[in-house]
Amino acid sequence: MSRFTIGAVVAIGALALTAPTAALAQQPTLQFDRGCYTERQDMGFTGAGYTPGGQVDLLFARPLDPRAGFTTYSDAAGALTGSTVADAAELLLEKDEGRETIFVTANDRTRIDANQQPPESQFGSSQFTFTRWEGFSPGRYVPGKRAPVEIYGWSFAAGKVAWFLFRKGSRTVASVKVGRLDDECGDRAARIRVPRGLKPGTYRVVLTTDRQLRDRYTWRRARVTARRPAVAAAAPGMRAMSRAGEPLTSAFGGLSVG
């Protein structure tokens, strides 16, 4: 699987802007298989109308900000079929951004280099939302009371039912249904009711869509107390949980294409 660096993007992104001197070609098309993605999630794409067997450079950008790209080739009919993966959210987002629209152009290198077609026939374009994925929960729970939890950007699990687990070691002591994640970016905010039968103590609390914990999930250490604590003695409140269930980080940065 090849990797591509942001440093190669400036050359990829250039489009010819001269007037046509040959018969007009139809504008190519580009589509992605989802409207929202996060890091380490396959981003499938298709397209048509490119030079048959020609080089096509895909450029991923925020407005006026090229971020990453790679080169592929159309088939004998001028069609594109493939997928790519962003190894890290920082490839497409700024450090302080949680979510942004990413604009993609698929540049027909043959037409650009020949300089004989109008700009609109030299590239296809599309866009999608790219998001970080996080889970948030408090650090203290009271049996029978409600507590806020939030799932943000779990596009890899969009449409699935999420659960909040209370675990001791490798055993799930109790599980609470959070609800169904939305179909686009996989968001959900809810107030769960803490099971009444939970004994006071320290637990590993987990947000997941797979109660066997085979997929990505978030977790943190938290305490269950018999009664709601006084404000002055309250444990840390709602905060981001640690992430787990990811593949090992690649030794390379950039977008990979398969």
C-alpha positions as CSV (number, residue, x, y, z in Angstrom):
1,M,0.0,0.0,0.0
2,S,1.6,3.3,-1.1
3,R,1.8,6.5,1.1
4,F,1.7,10.0,-0.1
5,T,3.0,13.2,1.6
6,I,1.5,16.6,1.8
7,G,4.7,18.0,0.3
8,A,3.8,16.6,-3.1
9,V,0.4,18.2,-3.3
10,V,1.3,21.7,-4.7
11,A,2.3,20.2,-8.1
12,I,-0.7,17.9,-8.0
13,G,-3.2,20.7,-7.5
14,A,-2.3,22.9,-10.5
15,L,-5.0,23.2,-13.2
16,A,-4.5,24.6,-16.7
17,L,-6.5,27.7,-17.3
18,T,-6.1,28.4,-21.0
19,A,-8.9,28.5,-23.6
20,P,-9.7,25.3,-25.5
21,T,-8.2,24.6,-28.8
22,A,-9.8,21.2,-29.4
23,A,-13.2,19.6,-29.2
24,L,-14.8,20.0,-25.8
25,A,-14.6,17.0,-23.4
26,Q,-17.3,16.3,-20.9
27,Q,-16.5,17.3,-17.3
28,P,-15.4,14.2,-15.3
29,T,-17.3,13.1,-12.2
30,L,-16.1,12.2,-8.7
31,Q,-18.2,10.7,-5.9
32,F,-17.4,9.3,-2.4
33,D,-19.4,6.5,-0.8
34,R,-20.2,8.4,2.4
35,G,-20.8,11.9,3.4
36,C,-18.6,11.8,6.6
37,Y,-15.4,10.0,7.5
38,T,-12.8,9.9,10.3
39,E,-9.2,8.8,10.6
40,R,-8.4,5.1,9.6
41,Q,-11.7,4.8,7.8
42,D,-11.9,3.6,4.2
43,M,-13.0,6.5,1.9
44,G,-14.3,4.8,-1.2
45,F,-14.5,6.8,-4.4
46,T,-15.7,6.4,-8.0
47,G,-15.6,8.6,-11.1
48,A,-16.1,8.7,-14.8
49,G,-15.2,10.7,-17.9
50,Y,-11.4,10.8,-17.5
51,T,-8.8,10.2,-20.2
52,P,-8.8,6.3,-20.7
53,G,-5.8,4.9,-18.9
54,G,-4.6,8.3,-17.9
55,Q,-3.0,9.7,-14.7
56,V,-5.4,11.2,-12.3
57,D,-4.1,13.3,-9.3
58,L,-6.5,13.5,-6.3
59,L,-6.1,16.6,-4.1
60,F,-7.7,16.9,-0.7
61,A,-8.0,20.5,0.6
62,R,-9.7,22.8,3.0
63,P,-10.6,26.2,1.4
64,L,-7.3,27.6,-0.1
65,D,-5.4,25.0,2.0
66,P,-4.1,21.9,0.1
67,R,-3.7,19.1,2.7
68,A,-2.9,15.8,1.1
69,G,-3.1,13.9,-2.2
70,F,-2.1,10.9,-4.3
71,T,-1.9,9.7,-7.9
72,T,-4.0,7.0,-9.5
73,Y,-5.0,6.0,-13.0
74,S,-8.3,5.7,-14.8
75,D,-9.3,2.4,-16.5
76,A,-9.7,1.7,-20.2
77,A,-13.1,3.3,-20.1
78,G,-11.9,6.4,-18.3
79,A,-13.5,5.4,-14.9
80,L,-12.0,5.6,-11.4
81,T,-12.6,3.1,-8.6
82,G,-10.6,3.1,-5.4
83,S,-10.3,4.0,-1.8
84,T,-8.0,5.9,0.5
85,V,-7.4,6.2,4.3
86,A,-6.2,9.2,6.4
87,D,-3.8,7.8,9.0
88,A,-4.3,10.7,11.3
89,A,-6.9,13.5,11.7
90,E,-4.2,16.1,11.5
91,L,-3.7,15.3,7.8
92,L,-7.0,17.0,7.0
93,L,-7.8,19.1,10.1
94,E,-6.1,21.8,12.1
95,K,-5.1,20.9,15.7
96,D,-8.0,22.8,17.2
97,E,-10.7,21.6,14.7
98,G,-13.1,18.8,15.4
99,R,-14.8,18.7,12.0
100,E,-14.5,20.4,8.6
101,T,-15.7,20.1,5.0
102,I,-13.0,18.7,2.8
103,F,-13.0,19.5,-1.0
104,V,-11.5,17.0,-3.4
105,T,-10.5,17.4,-7.0
106,A,-9.5,14.6,-9.3
107,N,-7.2,16.2,-11.9
108,D,-6.9,14.6,-15.4
109,R,-3.2,15.0,-15.9
110,T,-3.3,14.2,-19.6
111,R,-5.8,17.0,-20.4
112,I,-4.0,19.5,-18.1
113,D,-0.6,18.8,-19.7
114,A,-2.0,18.9,-23.3
115,N,-3.5,22.3,-22.5
116,Q,-6.2,21.8,-25.1
117,Q,-9.3,21.6,-23.0
118,P,-11.2,24.1,-20.9
119,P,-10.7,24.0,-17.2
120,E,-14.1,22.4,-16.5
121,S,-13.1,19.3,-18.5
122,Q,-9.8,18.8,-16.7
123,F,-11.1,17.7,-13.3
124,G,-13.9,16.1,-11.3
125,S,-14.8,17.4,-7.9
126,S,-16.6,16.3,-4.7
127,Q,-16.6,17.0,-1.0
128,F,-17.3,15.3,2.3
129,T,-17.1,16.0,6.0
130,F,-14.1,14.9,8.0
131,T,-14.3,14.5,11.8
132,R,-12.3,13.6,14.8
133,W,-13.9,10.8,16.9
134,E,-14.2,11.1,20.6
135,G,-16.2,9.9,23.6
136,F,-17.0,12.0,26.7
137,S,-18.2,11.0,30.2
138,P,-18.1,12.1,33.8
139,G,-15.7,10.7,36.5
140,R,-18.3,9.9,39.1
141,Y,-21.7,8.1,39.1
142,V,-24.6,7.6,41.5
143,P,-26.8,4.5,41.2
144,G,-30.3,5.4,40.1
145,K,-29.3,8.9,38.9
146,R,-28.8,10.2,35.4
147,A,-25.4,11.1,33.9
148,P,-24.4,12.8,30.6
149,V,-22.4,10.9,28.0
150,E,-21.5,12.0,24.4
151,I,-20.3,10.2,21.3
152,Y,-18.8,12.5,18.7
153,G,-17.6,11.6,15.2
154,W,-17.9,7.8,15.2
155,S,-18.6,7.7,11.5
156,F,-17.1,4.2,11.3
157,A,-20.1,3.1,13.4
158,A,-22.8,5.5,12.1
159,G,-26.3,4.1,12.6
160,K,-25.3,1.5,15.2
161,V,-26.6,1.3,18.8
162,A,-24.1,2.6,21.4
163,W,-23.7,1.2,24.9
164,F,-22.2,2.4,28.2
165,L,-20.4,-0.3,30.1
166,F,-19.3,-0.5,33.7
167,R,-16.4,-3.0,33.9
168,K,-14.3,-4.7,36.6
169,G,-11.2,-6.2,35.1
170,S,-12.3,-8.1,32.0
171,R,-15.9,-8.5,33.2
172,T,-18.8,-6.2,32.3
173,V,-20.8,-5.6,35.5
174,A,-23.6,-3.6,34.0
175,S,-24.4,-2.1,30.6
176,V,-26.7,0.8,29.7
177,K,-28.1,1.5,26.2
178,V,-27.1,5.0,25.0
179,G,-29.0,4.9,21.8
180,R,-28.6,4.9,18.0
181,L,-25.8,7.0,16.5
182,D,-26.8,9.3,13.7
183,D,-26.4,8.1,10.1
184,E,-24.0,10.7,9.0
185,C,-21.0,11.3,11.3
186,G,-22.1,9.0,14.1
187,D,-23.0,11.5,16.9
188,R,-25.1,10.9,20.0
189,A,-25.6,12.9,23.2
190,A,-27.7,11.3,26.0
191,R,-28.3,11.2,29.7
192,I,-28.1,7.6,30.9
193,R,-29.6,6.2,34.1
194,V,-26.9,4.5,36.2
195,P,-28.0,1.0,37.2
196,R,-29.4,1.0,40.8
197,G,-27.6,-2.3,41.7
198,L,-24.1,-1.0,41.1
199,K,-21.9,-1.3,44.2
200,P,-19.7,1.7,45.2
201,G,-16.1,1.5,43.9
202,T,-13.8,2.1,41.0
203,Y,-14.8,1.0,37.5
204,R,-13.5,1.2,34.0
205,V,-16.4,2.8,32.1
206,V,-16.6,2.3,28.3
207,L,-18.5,3.8,25.4
208,T,-18.8,1.3,22.6
209,T,-21.1,-0.1,19.8
210,D,-19.7,-3.6,20.3
211,R,-20.1,-5.0,23.8
212,Q,-17.3,-7.5,23.1
213,L,-14.9,-4.6,22.6
214,R,-13.6,-5.9,19.3
215,D,-14.1,-2.5,17.5
216,R,-13.0,1.0,18.4
217,Y,-14.2,2.4,21.7
218,T,-13.4,5.0,24.4
219,W,-12.9,4.4,28.1
220,R,-11.8,6.0,31.4
221,R,-11.5,5.2,35.1
222,A,-14.5,6.4,37.2
223,R,-16.1,5.9,40.6
224,V,-19.5,4.9,41.6
225,T,-20.6,6.4,44.9
226,A,-23.6,5.7,47.2
227,R,-24.7,9.3,47.1
228,R,-24.1,12.5,45.1
229,P,-21.0,14.2,46.3
230,A,-20.8,17.8,47.6
231,V,-19.8,20.3,44.9
232,A,-16.5,21.0,46.7
233,A,-15.5,17.4,46.8
234,A,-16.8,16.4,43.3
235,A,-14.7,14.2,41.1
236,P,-13.6,15.5,37.6
237,G,-16.6,16.1,35.4
238,M,-17.3,15.5,31.8
239,R,-14.1,15.0,29.8
240,A,-12.7,13.2,26.8
241,M,-12.1,9.4,27.3
242,S,-9.1,7.5,26.2
243,R,-9.4,5.8,22.8
244,A,-8.9,2.1,22.2
245,G,-9.5,-0.5,19.5
246,E,-7.5,1.2,16.8
247,P,-5.0,-0.5,14.5
248,L,-1.3,0.1,15.3
249,T,-0.1,3.5,14.0
250,S,1.7,3.3,10.7
251,A,5.3,4.3,10.5
252,F,4.4,6.6,7.6
253,G,2.2,9.7,7.5
254,G,-0.2,10.7,4.7
255,L,-3.0,9.3,2.7
256,S,-2.8,5.7,1.6
257,V,-4.6,4.4,-1.5
258,G,-5.8,0.9,-2.1
